[in-house]
Each structure stands twice: as structure tokens, then as C-alpha cells.
Amino acid sequence: MGKTIIEQLRHEAVRLGATKTKVIPASSIVIDERVRLKCLIPLCDKYNQNLMCPPNLPSVEEFRKSVQRYSKALFVQLVLKKKRKISKAEIRSYGLRLHKIIHQLERKALFSGYPLAAGLIGGSCKLCRKCVGSARPCRHPLMARPSIEGMGVDVIKTAKKIGLPFDFSSQDRLFWNGLLLID
């Protein structure tokens, strides 16, 4: 893969509002079945309620095999400094911002000759206030992206491994992480 395209994607992520980005070998992504297990214990309110969350996603093993076929990934991070208590609406808004960045990056990769580029977002899909669940088809099939955690990615260990900060329990910062697989 040409360095120019991936560097263009990295710069595009920053232009779109990413706080930090890092080009990494896909082999740096830490995949652990226990992350997916956290969707069940304790039961996440999105489990079986969101088309981009388990059990509506490929198995962790299927995802692991797919990641092995990619050579590079772009890790994207948004960091919101908390100056006060953040409302649920602000959290959702920030999640949507990451969602749009990942979607734009994937689209740019596609039109740059990388049709197998695949984007993942932190948390659940937030395009609709209430997902149709498994009752009907997705309202936004071309824009919806799966949960990075729902696919089994250990975001904490991956961020640490590649040298990016991520403190899930931080009282003063909120982290949103996304990933674009490219080959």
C-alpha cells in the first residue's frame, strides 16, 4: 500500500476533527473474546437491540481471521476534556462525530483504490436514536459501522501497545476510539 494514501487518510482524520491518529500494522490490533463477553456480562442495553452490536456481528474468530488479511490500520482517537459534567446528548454527539470521521475515511479509502477498507467505531452505532433492531433492515446501511468492542477488539490494550493514551476511567477526559482497516 502506498504511504501517500494512508498518510492522506491520517491527515484527513485530523482535518475532520480527530485528536490523535496513528498508522499501525494490523497485527498490532489486540483481539480478545473477553471484550465481546463484556457485551453480555453485565448485559449491555444495546445487546440484540442494535444491528451493529452483538449478536448481529460476525464472531470474534471470524473477525480475527479477517484482520489477519489486512496489512495496515489507522487508529483514530477523539479526546474530549471534561470541564464539567457531560450530558448524554453531548456524549452521543461526540460518538456521532467519530462515526462520521470513520465513515468519511472509509469512503475516501474506497475511492482511492482500497475497496476492502473497513471502519469500526467505539461503542454502539448512534445514527438513529433507536435502532430498528432485528425487526427491520437498517435505515442507514451504507453509513452504519460496527462496534469495535463488539468485534472483540481490546481497545485499551491496543492503544497502550501502539503508544496512544486511553484511560477508560478518566474523570477529566472522555475517549472515543475508531479503527480503519486498510489493505
Secondary structure, 3 states (H helix, E strand, C coil): CCHHHHHHHHHHHHHCCCCEEEEEEHHHCCECHHHHHCCECCECCCCCCCCCCCCCCCCHHHHHHHHCCCCEEEEEEEEEECCCCCCHHHHHHHHHHHHHHHHHHHHHHHHCCCCCCEEEECCCCCCCCCCCHHHCCCCCCCCCCCECCCCCECHHHHHHHHCCCCCCCCCCEEEEEEEEEEC
